[in-house]
Amino acid sequence: MRRKKNQLSIAIVLIVFAILGGITLYRYTINVKAEETKKEINTALTLVNKRANLLYLDENNDLLSESITKEKLKEAETSLEIAFTLKLSNAQQKNLDTQSIKIATAKQQFFIQSSIHNKFKDEKISSDDVEFSKEEKELALFKNTHPLFFKEYTDIIEQIKLQLAVKQALILFFDDYDDYNERKIKETISRSEYDQFKEKLESVSSESFKTSLTDACAAIEQELDRKETKEREEKEKERKEIELKQAMETKKEESKKGTSSSDSTPTSKEPIQDKADSQPNTPESPITPPKQVGIEGIIARSSTSNYTNQIVGVVANGSSSTVYLFEKSKEQWQTVLSMPGRVGYNGVGSAYEGSGRTPKGAYSLGFAFGTGPNPGTNLAYKQITGHSYWISNPDDSQYNTWQERTSSSSLDEHMSDYQAQYK
């Protein structure tokens, strides 16, 4: 009996130990699973935070990262979906909701950014008829929440609109701009219209866009030069015809005066030889040169013409000009040569540093200069070296003079940089 009792006691102890062991094992298993779940949640949340942060350039989440792609957005969304399947605390859920909004916002910004960049590649418009009403509407949503993003892409759209306006202005110079091989420039264009266009073009910051219009601009300038040369030739021809007509009229008048004088001479019985011998021997009166007209007439009437026989004249129209070489021959001013030229982008007038104007007036030629040796001029000659600067800094005591220096202000013109222009 006692033996049975002992066996029962042992059995009860074993059962108790088994129960306690089971409970301990269960608790251990629960704790392990809890730790694994906690670790899984932390890993998932960390991954979401990391992938969300990679979408932005800075901690303020204002500008998108330069390396953002569709794949990175997809990875962030996938990690977000996994995290939402887990059982989270209120704080964790709140953090996940914040990251969810962040990723959704980045996605929306990315598509706005991509849409704009697709229409504006390499800093120039991809088409002549792009428009941005949809992007501008969506961009307006970020004006207060993401001001840097809003400003950056609003500025880009303004650049695009400026390029579109410039391109449309350029197209107006042609009859058929789209047909590259058959582009015909309109005959009605004027230099002033083209100068206004050039001012617009200069306001564009994109060098790649300007380069894309180089051929078209060169064609317009060539056509304008051709027209202006033709107009000058026609004016020159007209001037010569007028001068010839005036000379013929003058000769005709002098002939009439001579005939009238001969007819009015009284008859005399004295021998002709005696009559001739009785007249005093007076020298002939000097012939007054005919009055000049046209641009030569302007030169002839200028005060400068009184003390020189050679004049370089510049006649400006906006920033364009015609450069004339005049020379005096037998009291008459002749045009020796004429060619297209350029003056300040604001034309000619009262000038100061930065005014964009060429000063108006008459000036002597002080000295000649160039990148090579003296080509044969009798003027004093200077050859440009690597140390030659024209001082353009108004604060420099040697302002507006040629100086030889090892270095100078960035405002000054380093003359050797202009090999072609100063050849």
Salt bridges, closest charged atoms under 4 A:
GLU77 OE2 - LYS107 NZ 3.14
ASP128 OD1 - LYS167 NZ 2.80
GLU135 OE2 - LYS119 NZ 3.00
GLU136 OE2 - LYS161 NZ 2.79
GLU138 OE2 - LYS134 NZ 2.95
ASP155 OD2 - LYS151 NZ 2.81
GLU202 OE1 - LYS210 NZ 3.97
GLU207 OE2 - LYS210 NZ 3.58
GLU221 OE2 - LYS198 NZ 3.74
GLU223 OE2 - ARG226 NH2 2.66
ASP225 OD1 - ARG191 NH2 2.70
GLU228 OE2 - ARG191 NE 2.82
GLU236 OE2 - ARG239 NH2 2.36
GLU236 OE2 - LYS240 NZ 3.90
GLU243 OE2 - ARG239 NH1 2.56
GLU296 OE1 - ARG239 NE 3.13
GLU331 OE1 - LYS328 NZ 3.76
ASP396 OD2 - ARG405 NH2 3.06
ASP412 OD2 - ARG405 NH1 3.91
ASP417 OD1 - HIS414 ND1 3.22
